[in-house]
Amino acid sequence: MAFGYTNSKGNTYYLHAKGKMFFFSKEIKEGALDAVPAGYNVVEMKTGMPVLKKAESAAAPAPANTESAGS
């Protein structure tokens, strides 16, 4: 079963892949995916079209301390 996303307007789009390119379509076609690829999230544009966005890492590295002690 292809991964489907229903937007705020009530339209359902199905996730597909062609090589390294991901896209949504209103119809299930060749290349339909069963799940969102690891490291990606589905977000909705202002127009209602869903797109994949790289997920932000849960724990961002702490900034390095540039101050030197005892100067």
Rosetta constraint file for C-alpha pairs under 8 A:
AtomPair CA 1 CA 33 HARMONIC 7.97 0.50
AtomPair CA 1 CA 34 HARMONIC 5.77 0.50
AtomPair CA 2 CA 14 HARMONIC 6.34 0.50
AtomPair CA 2 CA 15 HARMONIC 6.88 0.50
AtomPair CA 2 CA 28 HARMONIC 7.11 0.50
AtomPair CA 2 CA 32 HARMONIC 5.59 0.50
AtomPair CA 2 CA 33 HARMONIC 5.30 0.50
AtomPair CA 2 CA 34 HARMONIC 4.46 0.50
AtomPair CA 2 CA 35 HARMONIC 7.29 0.50
AtomPair CA 3 CA 14 HARMONIC 5.62 0.50
AtomPair CA 3 CA 15 HARMONIC 5.66 0.50
AtomPair CA 3 CA 32 HARMONIC 7.60 0.50
AtomPair CA 3 CA 33 HARMONIC 5.99 0.50
AtomPair CA 3 CA 34 HARMONIC 4.77 0.50
AtomPair CA 3 CA 35 HARMONIC 5.28 0.50
AtomPair CA 3 CA 36 HARMONIC 7.21 0.50
AtomPair CA 4 CA 12 HARMONIC 6.29 0.50
AtomPair CA 4 CA 13 HARMONIC 5.52 0.50
AtomPair CA 4 CA 14 HARMONIC 4.43 0.50
AtomPair CA 4 CA 15 HARMONIC 6.47 0.50
AtomPair CA 5 CA 12 HARMONIC 5.42 0.50
AtomPair CA 5 CA 13 HARMONIC 5.26 0.50
AtomPair CA 5 CA 14 HARMONIC 6.36 0.50
AtomPair CA 5 CA 15 HARMONIC 7.94 0.50
AtomPair CA 5 CA 50 HARMONIC 7.49 0.50
AtomPair CA 6 CA 10 HARMONIC 5.75 0.50
AtomPair CA 6 CA 11 HARMONIC 5.38 0.50
AtomPair CA 6 CA 12 HARMONIC 4.16 0.50
AtomPair CA 6 CA 13 HARMONIC 6.32 0.50
AtomPair CA 7 CA 11 HARMONIC 5.59 0.50
AtomPair CA 7 CA 12 HARMONIC 6.46 0.50
AtomPair CA 7 CA 13 HARMONIC 7.89 0.50
AtomPair CA 7 CA 44 HARMONIC 7.06 0.50
AtomPair CA 7 CA 48 HARMONIC 5.95 0.50
AtomPair CA 7 CA 49 HARMONIC 7.26 0.50
AtomPair CA 7 CA 50 HARMONIC 7.11 0.50
AtomPair CA 8 CA 48 HARMONIC 6.53 0.50
AtomPair CA 9 CA 48 HARMONIC 6.74 0.50
AtomPair CA 11 CA 26 HARMONIC 7.88 0.50
AtomPair CA 12 CA 26 HARMONIC 6.27 0.50
AtomPair CA 13 CA 24 HARMONIC 5.64 0.50
AtomPair CA 13 CA 25 HARMONIC 5.17 0.50
AtomPair CA 13 CA 26 HARMONIC 4.56 0.50
AtomPair CA 13 CA 27 HARMONIC 7.15 0.50
AtomPair CA 13 CA 50 HARMONIC 7.53 0.50
AtomPair CA 14 CA 24 HARMONIC 5.20 0.50
AtomPair CA 14 CA 25 HARMONIC 5.23 0.50
AtomPair CA 14 CA 26 HARMONIC 6.07 0.50
AtomPair CA 14 CA 27 HARMONIC 6.64 0.50
AtomPair CA 14 CA 28 HARMONIC 6.18 0.50
AtomPair CA 14 CA 32 HARMONIC 7.09 0.50
AtomPair CA 15 CA 22 HARMONIC 7.12 0.50
AtomPair CA 15 CA 23 HARMONIC 5.87 0.50
AtomPair CA 15 CA 24 HARMONIC 4.56 0.50
AtomPair CA 15 CA 25 HARMONIC 6.64 0.50
AtomPair CA 15 CA 32 HARMONIC 5.83 0.50
AtomPair CA 15 CA 33 HARMONIC 5.72 0.50
AtomPair CA 15 CA 34 HARMONIC 7.87 0.50
AtomPair CA 15 CA 35 HARMONIC 7.94 0.50
AtomPair CA 15 CA 36 HARMONIC 7.66 0.50
AtomPair CA 16 CA 22 HARMONIC 5.71 0.50
AtomPair CA 16 CA 23 HARMONIC 5.31 0.50
AtomPair CA 16 CA 24 HARMONIC 5.93 0.50
AtomPair CA 16 CA 25 HARMONIC 7.35 0.50
AtomPair CA 16 CA 29 HARMONIC 7.65 0.50
AtomPair CA 16 CA 30 HARMONIC 7.75 0.50
AtomPair CA 16 CA 31 HARMONIC 5.27 0.50
AtomPair CA 16 CA 32 HARMONIC 4.13 0.50
AtomPair CA 16 CA 33 HARMONIC 5.32 0.50
AtomPair CA 17 CA 21 HARMONIC 5.62 0.50
AtomPair CA 17 CA 22 HARMONIC 4.42 0.50
AtomPair CA 17 CA 23 HARMONIC 6.25 0.50
AtomPair CA 17 CA 31 HARMONIC 5.40 0.50
AtomPair CA 17 CA 32 HARMONIC 6.45 0.50
AtomPair CA 17 CA 33 HARMONIC 6.79 0.50
AtomPair CA 18 CA 22 HARMONIC 6.47 0.50
AtomPair CA 18 CA 31 HARMONIC 6.42 0.50
AtomPair CA 22 CA 52 HARMONIC 7.45 0.50
AtomPair CA 23 CA 51 HARMONIC 7.15 0.50
AtomPair CA 23 CA 52 HARMONIC 7.90 0.50
AtomPair CA 24 CA 50 HARMONIC 6.91 0.50
AtomPair CA 24 CA 51 HARMONIC 7.19 0.50
AtomPair CA 28 CA 32 HARMONIC 6.31 0.50
AtomPair CA 36 CA 40 HARMONIC 6.63 0.50
AtomPair CA 36 CA 41 HARMONIC 7.12 0.50
AtomPair CA 36 CA 42 HARMONIC 7.77 0.50
AtomPair CA 39 CA 54 HARMONIC 5.86 0.50
AtomPair CA 39 CA 55 HARMONIC 5.23 0.50
AtomPair CA 40 CA 52 HARMONIC 6.10 0.50
AtomPair CA 40 CA 53 HARMONIC 5.44 0.50
AtomPair CA 40 CA 54 HARMONIC 4.38 0.50
AtomPair CA 40 CA 55 HARMONIC 4.81 0.50
AtomPair CA 41 CA 52 HARMONIC 5.60 0.50
AtomPair CA 41 CA 53 HARMONIC 5.31 0.50
AtomPair CA 41 CA 54 HARMONIC 6.25 0.50
AtomPair CA 41 CA 55 HARMONIC 5.69 0.50
AtomPair CA 42 CA 50 HARMONIC 6.39 0.50
AtomPair CA 42 CA 51 HARMONIC 5.68 0.50
AtomPair CA 42 CA 52 HARMONIC 4.72 0.50
AtomPair CA 42 CA 53 HARMONIC 6.23 0.50
AtomPair CA 43 CA 50 HARMONIC 5.63 0.50
AtomPair CA 43 CA 51 HARMONIC 5.54 0.50
AtomPair CA 43 CA 52 HARMONIC 6.28 0.50
AtomPair CA 43 CA 53 HARMONIC 6.71 0.50
AtomPair CA 44 CA 48 HARMONIC 5.63 0.50
AtomPair CA 44 CA 49 HARMONIC 5.68 0.50
AtomPair CA 44 CA 50 HARMONIC 4.36 0.50
AtomPair CA 44 CA 51 HARMONIC 6.23 0.50
AtomPair CA 45 CA 49 HARMONIC 5.40 0.50
AtomPair CA 45 CA 50 HARMONIC 6.14 0.50
AtomPair CA 45 CA 51 HARMONIC 7.22 0.50
